[in-house]
Structures are given as C-alpha cells and as structure tokens.
Amino acid sequence: MNPELPFIKGLDLNRGYYRDIVKPILEQHFPGLPYTAALIGYGSDVLGMDTAISMDHNWGPRMLIFVDDKGLIPEIDKCLGEHLPFQYKFYPTNFTDPRYDATQSMVSTDKKPVRHLIEICTLEDYLREKYALEKNVNLSHVEWLALADQQLLELTSGEVFHDGLDRLNSIREELAFYPEDICKLRLAVLWDYISNKEAFVGRCLALEDHAGIKINAGRLVNYLMKIFFYLERKYIPYSKWFGSAFRKLEISASAYPLVMDALNENNPAKIEERLNALYTLAVERHNAAAWLPPIDNKIRDYFNRPYSVIFAETIVKKIMESIKDPEIKSLDLGKQALDIILDR
C-alpha cells in the first residue's frame, strides 16, 4: 500500500465502496437477492473516530452483508473474491490472513481471489454471536439490563447502506437509547458511586494526601462526565473514545473547561471548587430534563466537616423513586451498570 495515500474517513470510503463496487456485483450475480449492507460493530471508523493511524489494522474497504439464506453465504463470499477489483480509490481490497490477535491489514495483490474484508452472515447469527442478543425487538427491561453502552453504541453507530431485509434499521431505531427506567437506573448507579466518594477529596485534603486528592477527583470527574452523556441521552463509549466523544456533547462547551480545570489543578484546596462547579452544572442540566424528577441539591458541608459535597444520595433516592417498573426499582445498585463503573 502506498504510504503517501491520503486518509479518507472509513464511513465515507465504504459508502462509496458499497455504491460503486459491491452493489453492482451483487445485482449482477445475485439479481433480486434480499440483503442488507452496513458498516456497524467494531472499529474506530464505525464511530467516526478513525484517523490515518487507524489504517494499520481492520480498516479499509470493508462492510457486513446480511442475508437470510445461509446456504448462499459461501457462494457470495466466493463471488466477491473473484469479482472485486484489486483496489478501490487506491486502497487495496485485499487483506492479510488473520494474525494471532485476529486482526488483518490491507495488502496489495494482483491475484484472484481477493481476500476481502466483507463479512457475510445472517443478521440473527451476527446479533447473537457478537452481542448475545437472542431477541432484537421489543426488549424487556431485564433484557436491556444485560446490554452495555459500548455494545449499543456499536450497533447504533456507523451506517446502513442498504436494508433490503427491512430489519436492521428498525432494530437500530429501537436500540437508539435506553428506555427511561433503564437510563434512570444507570444515572442512579453513577450518582450512588459519587455519594460513596464525594467526601474523599476533602478528607484527603485534610490529611495532605495529594495523590489521594488527585485519584479521587479523577474518579468523580469520570462519573460526572458519564452523567452528562445520559442527560443528553447518549451512550458512553469505552475509555479510548470517552474524552473525544465528550467533546461532541452539547454540554461540552460549559463542562469541558471545568473538567480540565479539575484534572489540571495542582492547588489541592481549589480542586474541590472545580468539582463543586461540575456538580452544580450537573444539577442544572438534570433539572432541565423533563423526564427526570426535579432535585434541589446545592453544595454543602459534609455534616459537621468542612468538606464540600452535593449529597448525592438524595439524588439517588429521587431518581429511584421516579422509576415506574417495580422490578427495576428494587435492584441492588452496586450490581448494575458495571460496564460504566469498571472502565475498560
């Protein structure tokens, strides 16, 4: 591959790859075949976070093709290998064999069949094997509880180029964001973790434990940033894309400077001030959301100690009381939403 090749966003590249190359091949060799073509699932390109460095593995001309007839999968795979061009917009359509870590990279070839990176499968097999989704419509609250933000982000990001099976778009619409009770539960989990740690910064300050101040402040900032995602009804990406995705939130213009101040501040006494500003902003945005119960929390001292807190446990109580599903309301918060508490 030419190292001077200019970078193209993966979604833009593959939208054209489908339209210009893959679609004509399928129409010619499988006329009338119902299928769905999309770029969803793993990858920075699916999230629109890809850069030139992303080109080193599992990036390039690629997509998923979903069909209902499993018997056609080997035939379609072989057909694409024989009829795909060697390049698209100067990017090789051929890829290396999977390496020890299952990754593949673009590599030029002049021999057929092309070892392409177009995955062909049934939609149901894909959802079951990749995301443990046995049922993909009309999910119950219990089924929603088994899903993680990153999984849902992968399924609802990217692009569907063609939905001839007439199922994937409706699935993505249903999974676009959590039902209100599930989102409230996840918000309560985040505020519950804050309630357990919000006095720690002040306590560490009293002990002149500067490392402890920084560690606990970073954790609190992390939880608060995640709360802002949910207040805008957005899924939270895993840690690699977390900060970049946060910058795309509407609240970012107000919250990001406070986040950076809290993380960069080296005066221990002022770190509490930065956190207090974030707490106050979070309460304001919470109260601007009509689907959430109003709260009147303000920064106060922690009982008779001079530690500034928002008394997050009262926020947790208000949110949990507003949940309608009694089964969800009765859950142990310490066992829920571990995907956003235990960062990966």
N, C-alpha and C positions, 0 to 999 in steps of 0.2 A: 504494500500500500504506500502511496506517495505521502511522505511525512509532511509535505507542504500543503496537503489538501485542506481547504478551508472548512471550518466546522459549520455544520448545519444542525439545528435542533432536531432531535430524533423524531419527534412527532411530525414536524414539517417534512422531514426526509421520508418517513414511512407513509404519510398521507399520499404523497406523490408516488411512492413505490407501489402502493396498492392500486391507485388510479391508472398509472401508466403501464405497469408490468403485470401484477398479479391478477387483477380483474380481467384483462383481455385473455390471459392464459386460461383461467377458469371458464370464462364464457365460451372460448373456442373448443376446449376439450371436455367440458362437462356442462353442456348447454342445459339451462333450466334447473341446475342444481341449487337447492336452497342451502345457503351457508351464511355465516356471519364472520366478518373480518374486523379485527380490533388490535390495538396496542394497549393492553392493560397488564396488571400484575407487577412483577418485579421491575426494578430499574429506575435510575435517575431520569431517564428520558420520559417515562410514564408520568412522572411528577412535574416534568418541565424543569427539572433542576440540573440537567446534563450540561456539561461544558466540554471543551476539547479533551480534557483528561479522561472523560468518560469513554472515549473511543477505544480504550485499551482492552476492554472485555465486555462481552454480551451487549454490545452496542453496534448499530449499523442497520442495514436493510433487514428488518425482521418484523414479525407480527404473529398473531394467532389466527387460525382458521378453524371455526367450529362447524361441524356437520352432524347430522343425526344418524347417518348410516356409517357405522364403524367399519363395515366391510370396504368402504371406499377410501379409507384413510391411507393404506399403503399405496393405492393407485394414484391418489392425489399427490402424495409425497414424491413418488417416482416421476410423475409428470412434471412437477415443478423442478426437480433436479435436472431433467432433460431439456426444459424449455426456458428456464430463467436465463437472462443474459449474465455474462461474467461480472458486469459492473452495472451500477445504477448511480448516475451523477458522479461517476468516477470512484464510487465506493464499491469494494468487492462485495458481491452477493454470496461469496463462498466463505466458509468459516473453518477454523481448525477443528480437529476432533476435541471432544471434551477433555479438559485437563483433570488432574487429581481432585481439584475443587469444583469440578463440573462446569467451569467457565470456558467460553470459546471466544476467539477473536477473529476479525476479518483477515483473510489471507487471499492473495490473488491466485488465480488458476486459469488455465486455458484448456482444461479438460472437463468433459461432462462425465457423470452427473455432477452438478453443483451441490456441494454440501451446504445447503441453505440453513437459515435460522428461522424458518417458518414452522411453528408448532401446529400440528393438525390433530384435533381431538373432538370429542363431544363436549358440549357445554357442561352437561351434568357431571361427567368424569372430571373435568377441569375444576369445577367448584368443589367437588367432593375431595379430590386428591390434594389440591393446593390449599383449600380453606376450610375443609371439614364441613362444608355446607351440604347437608343431605336434602334440605328443603330451601329453596331460594326465593320463595314468595310467601307473603302473609306470615312472616316470622312471629312467633310468640315472644313475650318478654324474656322468657327463660332462654330461648334460642339466641336472642340479642345479647344476653349476658355472656355467652360463650365466645363472642367475637371481640377482636382487638382493633384499636384505632388504625394501626398500620395496615392490617388486612383490609379493612373497609376503605381506606384511602387508596390502596392498590386497585381495588375493584371498581371504584367510582372515579378515579382519575384516568388519564390517558384519553383515548378516543376510540369510538366505534366508527369504522369507516363504512361498514355496510352491515345491516342487521336483517338479512334475508330470512333468518329463523324467527324473527319477530319476538325474541325473548330477552336478549341481553340488555337492551335499552330500558325495558320495564323493570328488570332486576336492579339495574343501576339507579333508577329513579327511586325504587323502594329503599335501597340501601344508602341513599344520598346523605342521610344523617339519622342519628338515634331518635326513637320516639321520645317524647318529653319525659316520661317517667324514668327511662334509662339514662337520659342526659342528666336529669336531676340527681339520680343516684351517683353518677360519676362526679358531678360537681360536689356533692356531699362528701365523697371519698377524699377529694383534694382538700376541701376545707377542713376535714377531720384530721388529715395529716398536718395541716398548718396549725390546728389547735393544739396538737401534741408538741409542736416545736417553736411556736411563736415567742415564747418567753426565753428561749435558749440564748438568743443573741444578747439580751440584756444580762442574763446570768453569766455568760462568758465574758462580757464586758466587765462585770463586777470582779471577776476572777483574773482579769488581764490576760485572758486566753485568746490571743489574737487569731490563732489558727482556728480555734473553735468558732469564733465570730464569723470568719470567712466561710467556713464549711457550712454552718447552719444558715447563714444569709443566702448562700448559693442554693441550698435546698429550697428555702422559702421562695426565692425568686423563681425557681423552676416550677413550683406548684402554682404560683400566681400567673405565670405566663400561660400555663396549661388551662387555667380557669378562663383566661381571655379567649383562648381558642373556642371553648364551649359556649361562651357568651355570644360569640359570633357564629355559632352553630357550624363549626369546622372541626374535622378530625385532626388529631395531633399526630404528626409524623414521628418516627423514631429519631434518636438523638442526632444522627448525621445531618438531617434536614430540618431539625427543630428550629434553630435560630433563623435560618433562611426563610422558612415558612412563616415564622412570627412576623418578620418584616413586611409580609404581604397583608397582614391583618389591618383592618381599618383603625384599630386602636393603637397600632404601632407608632404612629406619629406622636401620640401622647405618652405611651408606655415605654417605648424603646429607650429614650433618654434616661428615664428613671431606672430601667433595668441596668443599663450600663453604668450609671452613677452608683447604684447599689453594689455592683460587682467590682467596680474600679476604685471605690472609695477606700482609702487607707487609714482614715481617721475613724477609729472604732466607734466613737460617740456619734458620728454622722451617719453610719451605716443604718442605724435604727431609723433615722429621719428619712432616709431614702426608701426603706421598706414601708414606713408609715404612709408615704406618698403613694406607693403602689397599692397598699391596702385600701386607701381612700378612693383611688381611681376604680379599683375592682368593685367596691360597694356601689359607686355611682353607676357603673355600667350594668351591674346586676339589677339595680332599680329601674334602669331604662328598658329592661327586657320584660315585656308584658306577660310572658309565660312563666315568670318566676315570682315567688312571693316577695313582697317588699320587706326590706330589712332596714334597721336604723342604727346599725353599728358605727361607732366612732372610736378613734384611738383613745385608749385609756391606760392608766397604770394597771399592772398585773396585781390585783388585790392591794396589799399594802407595800408592794415592792415597786421601785422606780423603773420598771421595765415596760416599754410601750407595746401594747398588743391590741388586736381588733376583737378579741374574744370570739374566735371563730366557731367555738362550739355552739354558740347561739345561732349562727348562720346555718350550721349543720342541722340543728333542730328545726328551724323554719323550713328549710328545703325538704327535709324528710317528711314533715307534716303535710306538705303540699302534694306528695306523691299519692296517686289515686289507687294504684294496684297494691292491695294489702300484702301480697307475697313479696313484692319489691321493697315495700316499706319495712318489712320485718328482717331484711337481710343484715348480716354482720358486715359492716363497712370495711373492717380490717381484712376481709377475704375477697373484696371486689376490686375490679379495675386494676389488677396488679400490673398490667401492661404499661400503665401510665405512672405507676409508682416505682416500679423496678425498671429503670431506664435500660435500654439495650443499645 
